[in-house]
Amino acid sequence: MEKIYSEEKNTCKLAKASPETIQFLLDYSRSFRITKYKKFKFETSLN
């Protein structure tokens, strides 16, 4: 067991996103709303 956990694993390389992509995702998440009514959930996009 010790040998399995002591080995260094390959780390994930993160993808680099452009500032435009990040801004698009932030704007989209701000426009997305979830409204709860009793047992229902309504998903709406304000665009």
C-alpha positions as CSV (number, residue, x, y, z in Angstrom):
1,M,0.0,0.0,0.0
2,E,2.7,2.4,0.9
3,K,4.4,2.0,-2.5
4,I,1.2,2.9,-4.4
5,Y,0.6,6.1,-2.5
6,S,4.2,7.3,-2.4
7,E,4.6,7.4,-6.2
8,E,4.3,10.8,-7.7
9,K,1.3,10.9,-10.1
10,N,1.1,12.9,-13.3
11,T,-0.7,16.2,-12.7
12,C,-3.4,17.6,-14.9
13,K,-2.5,20.5,-17.1
14,L,-5.2,23.2,-17.1
15,A,-6.4,24.6,-20.3
16,K,-5.9,28.3,-20.8
17,A,-9.0,30.2,-21.6
18,S,-9.0,33.6,-23.3
19,P,-10.4,36.6,-21.5
20,E,-13.3,36.7,-23.9
21,T,-14.3,33.1,-23.1
22,I,-14.2,33.9,-19.3
23,Q,-16.3,37.0,-19.8
24,F,-18.8,35.1,-21.9
25,L,-19.2,32.4,-19.2
26,L,-19.5,35.0,-16.4
27,D,-22.2,36.9,-18.3
28,Y,-24.1,33.7,-19.1
29,S,-24.0,32.6,-15.4
30,R,-25.3,36.0,-14.3
31,S,-28.2,35.8,-16.8
32,F,-29.2,32.2,-15.7
33,R,-31.8,32.0,-12.9
34,I,-33.5,29.1,-11.1
35,T,-36.9,29.8,-9.5
36,K,-38.3,27.4,-7.0
37,Y,-42.0,27.1,-6.5
38,K,-43.3,24.4,-4.2
39,K,-41.9,21.1,-5.7
40,F,-41.0,22.7,-9.0
41,K,-37.8,24.3,-10.3
42,F,-37.9,26.7,-13.3
43,E,-34.8,27.5,-15.2
44,T,-34.8,30.7,-17.1
45,S,-32.2,32.6,-19.1
46,L,-32.7,36.4,-19.1
47,N,-31.3,36.9,-22.6
